[in-house]
């Protein structure tokens, strides 16, 4: 079986959730990639935060769920762990998922 990349897993999650729950909001956070210095500074100055999760899901009750996607061997960065801890300290929901099936199991606890 071909290794599933984080991007592929995130794509599967987005498509499944968007189709299964069309009245909910799920969106990606374009936090990664390579940018020139001016663009990176502008993004930081307008609120881009290192370590923020890959996906955010908004539930009808106004609660948000942050979803960090990793492949089978991926590790969270220090910035991602810091965001996870901050969110958990304010009673937020943070899911670390490694496959579509993993996501489905975890998200059903909140839907």
C-alpha positions in Angstrom: 0.0 0.0 0.0 1.3 3.4 -0.9 2.2 5.7 2.0 -0.6 8.3 2.6 0.8 11.8 2.9 -0.5 14.4 5.3 -1.9 16.3 2.3 -3.7 13.2 1.0 -5.2 12.4 4.4 -6.3 16.0 4.9 -8.0 15.9 1.5 -9.9 12.8 2.3 -11.0 14.3 5.7 -12.2 17.5 4.0 -14.1 15.8 1.3 -15.8 13.3 3.6 -16.7 15.8 6.3 -17.9 18.4 3.8 -20.2 15.9 2.1 -21.4 14.2 5.3 -22.1 17.4 7.2 -22.9 20.0 4.5 -24.4 22.5 7.0 -21.2 22.6 9.1 -18.1 24.6 8.3 -14.8 22.9 7.8 -11.8 24.9 6.4 -8.1 24.6 6.0 -5.6 26.9 7.5 -2.8 27.7 4.9 -0.1 27.9 7.5 2.6 25.9 5.8 4.7 26.1 2.7 7.5 28.4 1.6 7.1 32.1 1.3 9.4 35.0 0.7 10.4 37.1 3.7 8.0 40.0 3.0 5.1 37.7 2.6 5.9 35.7 5.7 6.2 39.0 7.7 2.9 40.2 6.4 1.2 37.0 7.2 2.6 37.0 10.8 1.6 40.7 11.2 -2.0 39.9 10.2 -2.5 36.9 12.5 -0.9 33.8 11.0 0.1 31.7 14.0 2.8 29.1 14.0 1.5 25.7 15.0 -2.1 26.3 14.3 -4.0 23.2 13.2 -4.5 22.1 9.6 -8.3 22.1 9.7 -10.9 23.9 11.8 -14.5 22.7 12.1 -17.3 24.9 13.4 -20.2 23.1 15.1 -23.7 24.5 15.2 -23.3 25.4 18.9 -20.4 27.7 18.0 -17.7 25.5 19.3 -14.7 24.9 17.1 -12.6 21.8 16.8 -9.0 22.0 15.7 -7.7 19.1 13.7 -4.0 18.4 13.2 -3.3 15.9 10.4 -0.1 13.7 10.5 0.9 10.8 8.4 1.7 7.5 10.2 5.1 8.6 11.3 4.6 12.4 11.5 5.5 14.2 14.7 4.0 17.4 16.0 6.3 20.4 16.1 7.0 22.3 19.3 4.7 25.1 18.1 1.9 22.6 17.4 2.2 21.1 20.9 2.1 24.6 22.4 -1.1 25.4 20.5 -2.6 22.0 21.5 -1.8 22.7 25.2 -3.2 26.3 25.0 -6.4 25.0 23.5 -6.9 22.2 26.0 -6.2 24.7 28.8 -9.3 26.7 27.7 -11.4 23.6 27.3 -11.1 23.5 23.5 -11.1 20.4 21.3 -7.9 19.4 19.5 -7.8 16.2 17.4 -4.5 14.7 16.3 -5.4 12.3 13.4 -3.4 10.0 11.2 -6.1 8.7 8.7 -9.6 9.3 7.6 -10.8 6.4 9.7 -9.0 7.8 12.8 -10.7 11.2 12.1 -14.1 9.5 11.8 -13.7 7.7 15.2 -12.5 10.9 17.0 -15.0 13.4 15.5 -18.1 11.3 16.3 -17.5 12.1 20.0 -18.4 15.7 19.3 -21.2 15.5 16.7 
